[in-house]
Amino acid sequence: MLSREEVVELADAVAASSGVATGIGTNRYGAQLLVEAGTRDEAIGKARAEFARAVAQAGLPAYPIVRVEAMGEDEGGDADDYGGEGEGADGEDYGGREGGDRVGGDKDAGG
């Protein structure tokens, strides 16, 4: 089980990406990040790299990523549609300026 302190360390590490962290009292952790990217694939790559950096900075074990979502600022909640430029709220980001990225690791996923 992740302690409050461990998740606070992850939250501190993702703060540079306007991120938030989750996982207190569970066996998994996650984060929602904002990144700038021109395409969905670019955003996913940037967000995965930033998440890995934050996990290492927080001193957490590197579990496999089990879920990634992406959306642009013009999207209302369907993470599969690319909405162009913008800032997303949920999921991994992409778009011309900013996007929101949610990534998470799970120790039970085999890592």
N, C-alpha and C positions, 0 to 999 in steps of 0.2 A: 504494500500500500504506500502510495506517495504521501508524504507529509506536507503540511502547509508550507513549511520552509522551503522544500524542494520546488514546489510550484511557484512560490514567490521568486526564487532564483531564476526560474524559467521566464516568469513575467518580466523580471528586470532585464533579462537577456533579449527579449523580443520587443521591449519598449522602443528601441531605436527604429523599429519598423511599424510604429503605431500599433503594436501587437498586444494581444491579451492571451493569457495562458489558462489552461484548465487541467484538472486532474486530482485535486485534493481528495484524499481518502479512496482513491481508485488504484487499479493496477496499470493505468495508462495515462498518458499526458497528451496535450494537444495545444495548438495555438492558432489564432487568427491573425494574419499579417496583411499589411498593405505594401505593395511593391509597384514600381513603375515598369511597364513593359509595352511593347508594340503588338504582341500577339499573345494568345492564350498559352501556347506552348512555352514561349519565353517567360511568361509570368510564373508558370508552374516550375520551370527550372530555377528561376531566381528564388522563389519562395522555398523550394526544397533545400536549396543551398543555405538560405538564411535560417531556416528551421534547424538544420544540422549544426550550423555554427552556434545557434542559441542553446541547443541541447548540450553541446560540448562545453560551452561557457558556464552553463548551470551545473555541470558535473553530473548530469543524468546519464544512465546507460542508453546507448544508441539502439533503440528498438526499430524494427521495420515500420515504415510508414504504411498505414493500412487504409487511409482515406485522404483524398485531396479533392477539394472543390474549387471552382473558379467562377468569378463573375465580374463583369464590368459595371461601371456606375449607372449605365442606362438600363440595367437589368433589374427586374422586380423580384427575382427569386428563383428563376430557372437557371441553374448553374451550367446547363449544357449549351445554352445559346450565347454566342458572342455578341455583345451589345455595342462594340466599338470602343471609344475612349472612355476612361473614367475611373471612378473610385467604387469598388465593390464593398458590400457589407459582409457577405458570407463567402466562404470558399476561397479557392486560389485566385490570384488576380491576374489580370491581363488588361489590355486596353492601352490607349495612347499615353495616359498620364498615370493613373493609379488604379489599383485593383485590390480586392480583399482576398486573402488566402487563408484557408483553414487546412492545417495538416496535423496529423497525430500519430503517435507511436504506441504500440501495444506489446507488452512483454510476452503475452500469450500467443502472439502471431509468429513466433519462431525466431526470435532474435536475441 
